[in-house]
Amino acid sequence: MPRRTATMLASTLMLIALLCAGVFIPVPYAEMSPGPTVNTLGDHAGEPVLQISGRKTYAASGHLNMTTVRVTSADYRMNPVEAVYGWLAHDSKIVPHDTLYPNGKTEEQSTQENAEEFSQSQESAKVAALKELDIPVRSWVIVSTVVKGDPAEGRLHAGDVIKAVDGTTVKEPTDVADLVTKHKPGQKVVFTVVPAKEQAAAEKANKTATKTEDVTITTAVSDDSEKRAIVGISAGTDHTFPFTIDIKLADVGGPSAGLMFALGIYDKLTPGDLTGGKFVAGTGTIEDDGTVGPIGGIALKTVGARNKGAQYFLTPADNCAAAAKDTPGGLTLVKVKTIDDALKALKDIRGGNTSDLPKCG
């Protein structure tokens, strides 16, 4: 075989081998891309996103769209060709697989975690919106979860209302950990609780639960370097609302829609339109007190919002710098730190006073 032919054949075979490697050899990366954006004032999958009963509501036009990021699944194995294509694409982001699924987290674990965060964000959105409207909301500290195998298992239960620890009244979830960790591992701690069943029955009868129990638990040692006293629970907050607010949005997870849900609820409960008919999208976690927190994937969310037609994007202040680096053309990024900031910005938007908007960048 002539040397030139042999060289060409060898080169061709090597090229084929490299192409095969590029297609079949997985690399430890995952992809993020713009996900669906849904108008909280509108319908999704054939039903209203926000459903309020027991209180007068008002029709609202315009858009207050929550935004999402789509990610590859935990068991998806990307090949080098896909990774390179994603790095070059403007509307996607390639990240290390462990960034999305740390410590071998499974798809099911990630989904469950996102669902819990989404549920909590809905509750906080309701509280923040109603507080902004001066509508009273009853709140209390509860046992959110009990760790299997830890001292509290079988003694405390999810939904128990924590009234006090060692006789000290509990006002915030953080109070529980503070009071428990005052002990040394092996010491006893006394929880004064309203059992979950008693609380549920009182809520159903629209009454205040008064029956309490003292539960004594021997603390264990934490498995971290701090060697703290623990009982094996996480504390959270539960609420009773004066009317029913349901948020119907399947296949969405995480806490980042909190701000937009709160604004949607506020709009539905007040006459007129918050947006003045404008297309406003946004993102941000929200606390019960109306504080707006940062989220991940901000650049992808702004792209998704603009592709859908958004003119303005309510941006958590801590995300502004990243979002401003590559703002889609025609989209105005509006900086917000609280729900009150967002409401003031929407007043300027519907009034056409866009020069007064606190903008990112």
Stockholm file with secondary structure:
# STOCKHOLM 1.0

chainA/1-361         MPRRTATMLASTLMLIALLCAGVFIPVPYAEMSPGPTVNTLGDHAGEPVLQISGRKTYAASGHLNMTTVRVTSADYRMNPVEAVYGWLAHDSKIVPHDTLYPNGKTEEQSTQENAEEFSQSQESAKVAALKELDIPVRSWVIVSTVVKGDPAEGRLHAGDVIKAVDGTTVKEPTDVADLVTKHKPGQKVVFTVVPAKEQAAAEKANKTATKTEDVTITTAVSDDSEKRAIVGISAGTDHTFPFTIDIKLADVGGPSAGLMFALGIYDKLTPGDLTGGKFVAGTGTIEDDGTVGPIGGIALKTVGARNKGAQYFLTPADNCAAAAKDTPGGLTLVKVKTIDDALKALKDIRGGNTSDLPKCG
#=GR chainA/1-361 SS CCHHHHHHHHHHHHHHHHHHHHHHSCCSEEEEEEEEEEETTSEETTEESEEEESSCCCCCCSEEEEEEEEECCTTCCCCHHHHHHHHHCTTCEEEEHHHHSGGGCCHHHHHHHHHHHHHHHHHHHHHHHHHHTTCCCEEEEEEEEECTTSTTBTTBCTTCEEEEETTEECCSHHHHHHHHTTSCTTCEEEEEEECHHHHHHHHHTTCCCCCCEEEEEECEECSSTTCCEECSEEEEEEEECSSEEEECCCSCCSSTTHHHHHHHHHHHTSSSCSSTTCEEEECCEECTTCBEECCSCHHHHHHHHHHHTCSEEEEEGGGHHHHHTTCCTTCEEEEESBHHHHHHHHHHHHHTCGGGSCBCC
#=GC SS_cons         CCHHHHHHHHHHHHHHHHHHHHHHSCCSEEEEEEEEEEETTSEETTEESEEEESSCCCCCCSEEEEEEEEECCTTCCCCHHHHHHHHHCTTCEEEEHHHHSGGGCCHHHHHHHHHHHHHHHHHHHHHHHHHHTTCCCEEEEEEEEECTTSTTBTTBCTTCEEEEETTEECCSHHHHHHHHTTSCTTCEEEEEEECHHHHHHHHHTTCCCCCCEEEEEECEECSSTTCCEECSEEEEEEEECSSEEEECCCSCCSSTTHHHHHHHHHHHTSSSCSSTTCEEEECCEECTTCBEECCSCHHHHHHHHHHHTCSEEEEEGGGHHHHHTTCCTTCEEEEESBHHHHHHHHHHHHHTCGGGSCBCC
//
